[in-house]
Amino acid sequence: MVSPIADMIIRKGVEHVDTAKLTPELRQSVLEEAGMTLQKLGRHHEAALAFTIAESAKLREAVAYYTQAGLFSIAAHYAQHLEDAVELERVAAENLRLGNREEALRLYRKAGNGQMVRFVEENL
């Protein structure tokens, strides 16, 4: 059973609940809880957003988990919130290898790799 605040975040959506007035500890806790539940529900975009707002290590954990499982399009949902260009490009390359062109482009753009963006746009 999730806490009432995490439940509200799950029901209304991460973007629609203002958690700024919560203490930093409570904010991180309920956003992580909501993110983990959203992840289990397959709502990966929202889960990644919750982990990002919480500044949680769970974001990197999700990237690692889905990458190891070979679920690179799901890993892309989480990776797009990272500031780590190396990790972004690694997940982008795997998505490109699997034919997930749009996910790869999004990640290459975020990583600032204009050369790969142009290559993919012109050739694939």
WOTAZI-V605745 format. One record per residue. N is the residue number from 1. RES is the residue in three letters. SS is DSSP state (H for helix, E for strand, - for the rest). Layout:
n,res,ss
N,RES,SS
N,RES,SS
This chain:
n,res,ss
1,MET,-
2,VAL,-
3,SER,-
4,PRO,H
5,ILE,H
6,ALA,H
7,ASP,H
8,MET,H
9,ILE,H
10,ILE,H
11,ARG,H
12,LYS,H
13,GLY,-
14,VAL,H
15,GLU,H
16,HIS,H
17,VAL,-
18,ASP,-
19,THR,-
20,ALA,-
21,LYS,-
22,LEU,-
23,THR,-
24,PRO,H
25,GLU,H
26,LEU,H
27,ARG,H
28,GLN,H
29,SER,H
30,VAL,H
31,LEU,H
32,GLU,H
33,GLU,H
34,ALA,H
35,GLY,H
36,MET,H
37,THR,H
38,LEU,H
39,GLN,H
40,LYS,H
41,LEU,-
42,GLY,-
43,ARG,-
44,HIS,H
45,HIS,H
46,GLU,H
47,ALA,H
48,ALA,H
49,LEU,H
50,ALA,H
51,PHE,H
52,THR,H
53,ILE,H
54,ALA,-
55,GLU,-
56,SER,-
57,ALA,-
58,LYS,H
59,LEU,H
60,ARG,H
61,GLU,H
62,ALA,H
63,VAL,H
64,ALA,H
65,TYR,H
66,TYR,H
67,THR,H
68,GLN,H
69,ALA,-
70,GLY,-
71,LEU,-
72,PHE,H
73,SER,H
74,ILE,H
75,ALA,H
76,ALA,H
77,HIS,H
78,TYR,H
79,ALA,H
80,GLN,-
81,HIS,-
82,LEU,-
83,GLU,-
84,ASP,-
85,ALA,H
86,VAL,H
87,GLU,H
88,LEU,H
89,GLU,H
90,ARG,H
91,VAL,H
92,ALA,H
93,ALA,H
94,GLU,H
95,ASN,H
96,LEU,H
97,ARG,H
98,LEU,-
99,GLY,-
100,ASN,-
101,ARG,H
102,GLU,H
103,GLU,H
104,ALA,H
105,LEU,H
106,ARG,H
107,LEU,H
108,TYR,H
109,ARG,H
110,LYS,H
111,ALA,H
112,GLY,-
113,ASN,-
114,GLY,H
115,GLN,H
116,MET,H
117,VAL,H
118,ARG,H
119,PHE,H
120,VAL,H
121,GLU,H
122,GLU,H
123,ASN,H
124,LEU,-
